Amino acid sequence: MRATASILHLDLDAFFAAVEQRDKPSLRGKPVIVGGIGGRGVVSTASYEARRFGVRSAMSMAEARGRCPHAAFLAGRFDAYRAASRIVMDRLRELSPLVQPLSLDEAFVDLAAHPDFDPHELEALVLELRADITERTNGLTCSVGVASSKFLAKIASELNKPDGHFIAHPGTELELLAPMQVTAIPGVGPATAERLRRLGVETIEQLRALSLDELIRSLGAASGRSLFHLARGEDDRPVEPHREAKSVSVEDTFPVDIADRSELASVTDTLARTVARRLRAAGQSGRTVTLKMRRHDFETHTRSITLPGPTDHPRVITEAALGLLAAADVTGGLRLLGVGVSGLTDWVQDDLFSEPPSEQDEDMPLPRRAARNRPGHAWVAGMDVTHAEHGDGWVWGAGLGRVTVRFETRLTPSGPIMTFAEDDPALSVRASDPAGTVET
């Protein structure tokens, strides 16, 4: 651990849901649930209003609807989330050159890497940071923790959520950790917690009473050593601003099990080309192509093939994935299909390619391919739209050839709701801008 509290952890509060409430006046102060809105979707983020009804991340949408049927269920707008995230990450880089984003809404910052860092001014620094983020993102809030290690900083950021902060000063770590449940330690899930409970351990203070040998015998070498040190607040991991991804993958969960091989092949083709685009955008390539398949009973299988050399070529990745699918048993149908590439590097072995990809397949945006392969999903709840006569709004709901729109934006009062034919030529999609308004 460091001698000063100089590692900061920031977590945006209920991020996806908060962006939706910011941009949709009628949803402010009301339950909002973002995730897969199909029958088999899962919750990505729930607003704090929805959490009061027991809705949480990773819960099935079916259960979330049962717990909070009056919530707004939205599919999500990742352009808007990425735009807001960029604003936050840019502000964090004003604090230090060492910023490690963990996701769109979470990051570590090594404050000591800035030459002007003064540990005696931490309180003022954090207050200014939180105020700036709320101002620059037009209302989003964050929770911040500062401590002598990444582990403690992350725990500190949880202590005064939402819209709060906590600074764990050096020398207070053991006292801070002692009464916490062992599940506060990252990686301690239900199974590990149950093993520890059988040893008479429920709190971190009780965990510290176990020797390293006892923990290794009960949990294995890696987990035992990790918990032994974390229980004592010992964590020397550095903030890594350029931590590389180990793989790139995309998956799709279907509303209804798919058993038709031609349809599965079409989905596989779309997923593989999406992976290829993401690899090229990141300047990376990979050797191992993996196909992930999940059956109706949640039984999951993966098949992989390792290529002679790394590639980011859409045809090579697609053919490898389709070959894996052809060898798989899909009897009974699949509920989920995924394609991934691992063994990443920053170079490509060009002689793997015998022909260039077609310009049509290479350049066609994913939404157009998806619409061609799986029609009927053009309008989804939460999508930003504009109407030639009525102006800007968002999709309230769609189905049976109709789309219902609420006409409002972040800068307007709560607006009226109107319904149109789904092929109304006056209705079109619009894209989100960084400020939380939208542009056509």
C-alpha positions, -999 to 999 in steps of 0.1 A, spaced: 0 0 0 11 36 -6 19 61 21 -7 85 8 -43 81 -4 -36 87 -41 -56 62 -61 -91 74 -70 -119 52 -81 -149 68 -99 -183 51 -106 -211 69 -124 -244 64 -106 -269 41 -123 -252 53 -155 -273 40 -184 -306 48 -165 -293 82 -154 -286 92 -191 -321 81 -201 -336 102 -172 -315 132 -182 -325 131 -218 -362 122 -212 -379 146 -189 -410 124 -184 -388 97 -168 -371 119 -142 -378 106 -107 -395 74 -121 -383 38 -123 -362 32 -154 -347 -2 -164 -322 -5 -193 -313 -38 -209 -325 -65 -233 -362 -58 -236 -371 -92 -252 -385 -120 -231 -351 -134 -224 -333 -101 -219 -314 -92 -187 -312 -59 -168 -281 -39 -176 -289 -9 -153 -318 0 -130 -324 35 -117 -325 40 -80 -362 44 -82 -364 9 -97 -340 -6 -72 -364 2 -44 -386 -26 -59 -357 -51 -58 -346 -47 -94 -309 -51 -99 -283 -56 -127 -281 -91 -143 -317 -99 -132 -339 -113 -160 -362 -88 -176 -391 -111 -169 -384 -109 -131 -378 -71 -133 -412 -67 -150 -428 -87 -122 -412 -66 -95 -416 -32 -111 -443 -35 -139 -448 3 -140 -411 11 -149 -400 23 -183 -382 -6 -200 -356 7 -226 -332 -10 -249 -304 15 -244 -286 41 -266 -249 33 -265 -240 63 -286 -253 85 -259 -236 65 -232 -202 65 -250 -205 103 -255 -212 109 -218 -184 85 -209 -159 104 -231 -167 136 -212 -160 119 -179 -128 102 -189 -115 134 -204 -121 152 -171 -103 124 -152 -72 128 -175 -70 164 -163 -62 149 -129 -35 125 -141 -20 109 -172 -26 75 -156 -63 67 -160 -76 31 -163 -111 29 -176 -128 -3 -165 -160 3 -184 -180 32 -198 -189 43 -163 -160 33 -141 -123 41 -139 -92 42 -116 -69 73 -115 -34 75 -102 -34 110 -87 3 108 -77 13 107 -114 4 144 -116 33 166 -106 11 191 -88 -8 165 -67 -12 176 -31 -26 149 -7 -36 176 17 -61 190 -9 -79 157 -16 -113 168 -2 -113 200 -24 -101 180 -54 -129 154 -51 -156 180 -46 -145 199 -76 -143 167 -97 -178 157 -88 -192 192 -95 -174 194 -128 -188 160 -140 -223 169 -131 -220 203 -149 -202 189 -180 -226 160 -185 -257 181 -178 -267 164 -146 -251 130 -142 -237 122 -108 -208 100 -96 -195 83 -65 -158 86 -57 -134 67 -34 -98 76 -27 -74 53 -9 -39 39 -8 -47 10 -32 -71 1 -60 -89 -24 -38 -96 1 -10 -104 29 -34 -131 8 -50 -146 -1 -16 -144 35 -6 -165 46 -36 -193 23 -25 -196 37 10 -215 69 2 -234 60 -30 -250 76 -48 -236 111 -55 -210 110 -26 -174 103 -18 -152 87 8 -115 92 14 -97 63 32 -67 79 48 -36 57 53 -36 40 87 -74 36 88 -77 7 63 -79 -22 87 -104 -5 109 -125 4 78 -124 -32 64 -130 -51 97 -168 -50 100 -175 -55 63 -189 -88 50 -164 -109 31 -185 -105 0 -172 -69 -2 -140 -83 -15 -140 -86 -53 -142 -123 -64 -159 -135 -32 -192 -148 -46 -218 -171 -30 -198 -202 -33 -166 -188 -17 -187 -170 9 -203 -203 18 -170 -221 22 -158 -193 44 -190 -194 65 -183 -231 72 -150 -219 86 -168 -195 109 -159 -165 87 -185 -139 77 -166 -106 82 -132 -94 69 -120 -91 105 -128 -128 110 -111 -136 77 -79 -120 90 -78 -145 118 -72 -174 94 -36 -182 85 -24 -182 49 -21 -221 50 -57 -224 62 -70 -203 33 -49 -221 7 -62 -255 20 -98 -243 19 -98 -222 -13 -67 -231 -33 -34 -213 -38 -45 -184 -59 -77 -175 -41 -62 -182 -7 -33 -159 -12 -54 -132 -27 -79 -131 1 -51 -133 27 -36 -101 14 -68 -82 5 -82 -88 40 -52 -68 52 -57 -41 26 -26 -52 8 -29 -45 -29 1 -33 -50 -16 -34 -84 -7 -3 -105 -32 19 -125 -27 6 -160 -40 31 -186 -33 9 -216 -44 -25 -203 -50 -46 -234 -81 -66 -240 -75 -104 -240 -103 -110 -266 -130 -93 -287 -164 -110 -288 -200 -104 -296 -231 -125 -288 -268 -124 -294 -297 -138 -273 -327 -148 -293 -364 -141 -283 -372 -177 -294 -349 -207 -297 -334 -211 -332 -328 -245 -346 -327 -237 -383 -291 -239 -395 -294 -214 -422 -307 -188 -398 -280 -196 -373 -254 -193 -401 -268 -159 -409 -265 -147 -373 -230 -162 -371 -220 -143 -402 -232 -110 -388 -215 -116 -354 -182 -126 -370 -181 -95 -392 -189 -73 -363 -159 -88 -344 -137 -82 -374 -147 -45 -375 -140 -41 -338 -106 -57 -342 -97 -34 -371 -110 -3 -351 -87 -13 -323 -57 -20 -345 -56 -57 -334 -58 -92 -348 -61 -126 -333 -54 -163 -340 -82 -181 -321 -118 -180 -332 -144 -192 -307 -181 -200 -311 -203 -199 -280 -236 -217 -280 -262 -217 -252 -292 -241 -253 -327 -237 -240 -317 -252 -206 -288 -227 -203 -262 -254 -210 -234 -236 -227 -208 -250 -251 -178 -234 -268 -158 -246 -298 -125 -230 -309 -101 -231 -338 -66 -217 -339 -55 -202 -372 -20 -204 -387 -15 -167 -379 -33 -136 -366 -61 -121 -386 -86 -93 -386 -101 -103 -420 -139 -106 -419 -140 -135 -444 -114 -155 -425 -131 -150 -392 -166 -157 -407 -155 -189 -424 -138 -202 -392 -169 -195 -372 -192 -211 -398 -170 -242 -398 -174 -245 -360 -211 -241 -363 -213 -268 -390 -196 -292 -367 -219 -284 -337 -251 -302 -327 -279 -277 -326 -307 -302 -321 -334 -285 -300 -323 -250 -309 -301 -224 -294 -311 -194 -272 -277 -176 -276 -249 -175 -301 -216 -157 -298 -184 -153 -318 -150 -142 -303 -114 -138 -313 -86 -142 -288 -48 -145 -288 -46 -108 -298 -17 -90 -313 -11 -58 -331 0 -73 -364 -17 -93 -392 -4 -122 -413 -15 -110 -447 -8 -143 -466 -38 -158 -448 -60 -138 -472 -66 -152 -507 -91 -124 -517 -102 -91 -505 -136 -88 -488 -164 -75 -509 -169 -37 -505 -206 -43 -498 -201 -67 -469 -171 -47 -455 -188 -14 -454 -224 -22 -446 -232 -10 -411 -244 -36 -386 -279 -21 -382 -286 -25 -420 -273 -61 -419 -293 -69 -389 -324 -54 -404 -319 -75 -436 -313 -107 -417 -339 -103 -389 -366 -79 -400 -392 -63 -377 -368 -48 -351 -363 -13 -366 -380 6 -337 -370 -2 -301 -381 15 -268 -359 44 -259 -346 51 -294 -341 88 -304 -363 98 -334 -375 129 -352 -407 135 -371 -409 160 -399 -440 177 -385 -438 171 -347 -401 174 -341 -378 154 -318 -387 126 -294 -381 90 -285 -398 56 -291 -422 48 -263 -431 15 -277 -436 -4 -310 -454 -34 -324 -482 -46 -347 -470 -22 -374 -472 9 -352 -446 30 -333 -455 52 -304 -434 83 -298 -432 107 -269 -421 141 -282 -396 156 -258 -359 162 -253 -336 171 -225 -342 208 -231 -380 206 -233 -408 199 -208 -424 165 -207 -441 161 -241 -471 145 -258 -474 109 -270 -484 101 -306 -487 69 -326 -477 64 -362 -474 36 -388 -439 20 -385 -432 28 -421 -442 65 -418 -417 83 -441 -418 114 -418 -403 94 -389 -366 88 -388 -338 79 -363 -316 106 -349 -282 103 -332 -272 115 -297 -246 142 -292 -221 146 -263 -241 173 -245 -272 151 -241 -291 168 -269 -295 152 -302 -286 159 -338 -302 146 -370 
